[in-house]
């Protein structure tokens, strides 16, 4: 009896009562459901054994009639093909909201996407948007069971995708959908072995001059090109700057002041201008360049798989070979140092995320698994620039020479495929070599990234068109970057930049 009285007194103690019954205003929905389940179990346990009705636990049923809401930062063609491919493996329809960056200016871009995130389950966004989405807590990080059914393949993403595109602020927030890498492409009417593959930019300029001189007639367009429109000029400049290995990348580590107007970057733009002078007056986008390589109109180009309304498959090109992007090194440098030590991906590389407002977590995980699994997604990859292979092929005998993005999920000839010593290879092996790097540069992953990219693109084009010197162009770009940072807030921007580099704060 004394023991019972003591227990009752302890239970009536305010401190003990608070420890047993939490404040209802501080109780989360998870705690509430857990408490309710425990109470139900206690009630059943108090009944007679004969009163207990055995029940069978069933997996939660997925509603097939409720559309999965998808926010797509892309175009209508991508949305239509995505719906068609998904319908082949799932009964549940997709309700896709398309946000085409080409139709939305940079000022309204992050605001519109953030607003749309409130009404979607899954979103396909460029990695440049991750800082803004992270700051607004608009992402639900995937749980460990996301790839439970795809453990043998999904966890074997290329290191650059696994450690770069998937993560932000040191935690996994997305699944990668691909990342194009620039490649030097050469075509020939003769033997591929006879092609002269330049390994540095000086050699590239020499080969370009020789190829242009060999064309029949002075009125014929140059046979050398690279993408320079639709924002490609800024990205080509960044890829070149990365290969020059500047000691400080884009922003000062302490003051967050831009360093794109310093010597390594100025020299990079000057060298880029010398290359572009050999392309003639035409300015092409990535799709145009890819198509002209495929049809043999270009003898040498810097290109990557890109969609075009009339794009022929790259394997139709005669003796088309691929090699790593030239670098700013002398001809005496050893072959092991031709490739940059760090890999840079574009801020436009697509990733898929689960919205914090997701109402169908099971269906959302299934969709993400499908997007990275490879089954049935070749149709989507054939028309979407940026969707590339995510892991090395496990089919050693699968042909990959002169293969385009339309050929499905596998580019590499074998899991152990490397760029050949001669520098000649397939696009797939060049891509695999680059994305297999264990060292990477941080892309332009900052708040309002499109404004930074657009101001850099305008500065690069100003120099390439002969309107300003390389120094003046990049000085103006640096000033605009500083103005953008001051407007956004240097504290917020430097925090986003640190998190983009893998730091938690």
Helices and strands as residue ranges (DSSP letters): H 2-12, H 14-20, H 29-46, G 49-51, E 68-72, H 76-87, E 94-98, H 106-116, G 117-119, E 122-126, G 127-129, H 130-135, E 139-140, G 144-150, H 151-154, H 159-160, I 161-165, E 167-168, E 171-172, E 175-176, E 183-186, G 192-194, H 201-213, E 224-226, H 232-243, H 263-276, H 286-294, E 300-303, G 314-316, E 321-323, G 335-337, E 350-355, H 361-373, H 378-381, G 405-407, H 427-435, H 449-464, H 470-488, H 490-500
